[in-house]
Amino acid sequence: MDLIYLLILYLAGINLVTFAMFAWDKVRAIRGDWRVPEKTLLALALAGGTPGAFIAQQRLRHKTRKRPFRSQLVLIAILHLTLLLALTVPFTREVLLDQLRLLLAE
C-alpha cells in the first residue's frame, strides 16, 4: 500500500478518535464523573488529531475556556503546520519521508 494512502487513513482514524475522546470527556464532565486527562487529549492532538480536537472544541463547546489547554493545543497546531510547510519543500519532504519509511521498517 502507498505510504500517502496509509498516512491519510491514519490521520482520518486519529482525528475520529480525538473527536470521540473530547465527546466522551464532555459527557463525563456533565455527569460529574472521572474525566479524560488533558494530557491524553493533547497527546491525541500531537499524534495528528489536531483538526479533530479543534472541531470537537467548536462543535461540543468543550475545553474552550481553559487557557493553558488552549495554548498548548495551538502550539501543537503550529508544529503541525510547520511540518506541513516543510513537506512542501522537495528536499525537506524527501528527508522527512525517508525518516518515516525508516520508522515504519523497524
C-alpha positions in Angstrom: 0.0 0.0 0.0 1.2 3.5 -0.8 2.7 5.5 2.1 0.5 8.5 1.4 -2.7 6.3 1.5 -1.6 4.9 4.9 -0.9 8.3 6.2 -4.4 9.5 5.1 -6.0 6.5 6.8 -4.0 7.1 9.9 -4.9 10.8 10.1 -8.6 10.1 9.5 -8.6 7.5 12.3 -6.7 9.6 14.8 -9.0 12.5 14.2 -12.1 10.4 14.7 -10.6 9.0 17.9 -9.6 12.5 19.1 -13.1 13.9 18.5 -14.7 10.9 20.2 -12.4 11.4 23.3 -13.4 15.0 23.5 -17.1 14.0 23.3 -16.6 11.3 26.0 -14.8 13.9 28.2 -17.7 16.3 27.7 -20.3 13.6 28.7 -18.2 12.7 31.8 -17.9 16.4 32.8 -21.7 16.9 32.5 -22.2 13.8 34.7 -19.6 14.8 37.2 -17.7 11.5 36.6 -14.0 10.8 36.1 -12.6 12.8 33.3 -10.2 12.1 30.4 -6.9 13.6 31.4 -5.9 16.7 29.5 -2.5 15.2 28.7 -4.4 12.4 26.9 -6.4 14.8 24.8 -3.2 16.8 24.0 -1.3 13.6 23.2 -4.0 12.6 20.7 -3.8 16.1 19.1 0.0 15.8 18.9 -0.3 12.3 17.3 -2.2 14.0 14.4 -5.6 14.7 15.8 -5.4 18.5 15.9 -8.2 19.0 13.4 -10.4 16.6 15.4 -9.6 18.5 18.6 -10.4 21.9 17.2 -13.7 20.6 15.6 -14.7 19.0 18.9 -14.0 22.2 20.8 -16.2 24.2 18.5 -19.0 21.7 17.9 -19.2 20.5 21.5 -18.2 23.8 23.2 -15.8 21.9 25.3 -12.3 22.9 26.6 -12.7 26.4 25.0 -12.1 28.5 28.1 -9.1 26.7 29.7 -6.2 28.9 28.9 -3.2 26.5 29.3 -5.0 23.8 27.4 -6.0 26.1 24.5 -2.5 27.5 24.3 -0.9 24.0 24.2 -3.3 22.9 21.5 -2.5 26.0 19.4 1.2 25.2 19.8 0.6 21.7 18.6 -1.3 23.1 15.6 1.6 25.4 14.8 4.0 22.5 15.0 1.8 20.5 12.6 1.5 23.5 10.2 5.3 23.9 10.2 5.7 20.2 9.4 3.1 20.5 6.6 5.0 23.5 5.2 8.3 21.5 5.4 6.6 18.8 3.3 6.0 21.3 0.5 9.8 21.8 0.0 11.0 18.9 -2.1 14.3 18.4 -0.2 12.7 18.5 3.2 9.9 16.3 2.0 12.3 13.6 0.9 14.2 13.8 4.2 11.0 13.5 6.3 9.5 10.7 4.1 12.8 8.8 4.3 12.8 9.1 8.1 9.1 7.9 8.2 10.0 4.9 6.0 12.8 4.0 8.3 10.5 4.2 11.3 7.9 2.0 9.6 10.5 -0.5 8.6 11.7 -1.1 12.1 
